């Protein structure tokens, strides 16, 4: 998966990059590596920090979360929590689609037929 990290009025340090990677790892594990790319934009506005996270998953699904906090950890955590909620909903849809029940016609044809003439 490709991770694009952008800082507006924020310097992207190796420690900050590591914090973003660790926080995004939870979401990526939940999606079972179905994520194609992720964009994280961190913007400093006066004393607040704004985090904007977008994840592109397979099947043209885009998960988006925005949050504002006093520091990077708070803003990024809140935005990733929103992404996690969307990922749970999307994964539930994928799982529901896979686990459809057997139709009545298929169940009837697969059932063993009783034998005729019992001699």
N, C-alpha and C positions, 0 to 999 in steps of 0.2 A: 504494500500500500504506500502511496505517495503522500507525504505530509508537507504542506506548505505553511510556513509560519511567518507572519508579517507583523512588524511592530511600527506603530505610528506614534511618534514622540516617546517611544520605549526602545531601549537597547536590548536586542535579543542576545542573551548570554547563554553559554553552554548549560548552566544550571536551570535557566528558564526553559530551554529546549527540553531538558531532561524531565522537568516537571510536567510539561505539556505531553510528552511521550508517555509518561506513567499514567496520567489521567485519561488519555485517549485509549490506552491499552485495555482498560475494562470494557469500553464500548466495542472495541474491535473483537475481543474474545466473545462477547455476546452475539455478535453478528457472524461468528464462525468464519472469519476472513472473507466475508462477502463485500467488504468495503473496498472501493476502488481508489478513492482519494479523500483527503481531508484538508480543509483550509481553516486556519486559525488566525484571526486578526485581533491584535491587542492594541487598544487605543487609550492614551492617557488624556483625560480631560480635566483640567485643574487638579483637584485632589482625588478624583475618581478614576478607576480603570475600567474600561469597557471591553468585554470579550465577546467575539462573534465567531461561532464555530459552525461549519458546514461540512457534512459527511456525505459523500456520494456512494451509495450502495448499489449492488447489482440490480438490473431491471429498471434503471432510470429512477431510482428512489433517492430523494435528497432529504436529509435530516438536518434541521437548522435550529440553533439555540443561541440566544443572546442574553447577556447578564451584565450587571454593573456592580462593582464592589470597591472597597477601599484599597484592596491589594490584589495581586495577580491570583493568588490561591483562591480567594473568595469568588472573584468574578469567573475564573475558569471552572471552578467547581460547580457553580450554579448553572453555567451554560452547558457543561457536560452532563449534569443531572437531567436537563431538558432533553438532551440528545439520547440519553439512556432510556428515558420514558418512551420516546418515539421508536427506538430500536426494539424495545420489548413488544410494543404494539405491532411493529412490522414483522418481527420474528414469529409472533403468535399467528399472524395471517399466513405466513409461509408454512408453519407447522400444521395449521388447520387444513390448508389446501392439500398437504401430503397425506393426511390421515383420514381421508374420506372413507366412509363405510362402503361395503360391497353392495352393489345394486341387487334388486330382487331377481332379475333375470340371470345374473352371473351366479348368484347363490343357488338358484334352482338347478342350473346346469352342472354345477360342481358337486351337488349333493349326490351321494350314492343312491342308486335306484334299487328298490326291492326286487328280489328274484322271483320269477314266475314258476309255477308248478313245483311244489315242494316234495317230489318223490325222491 
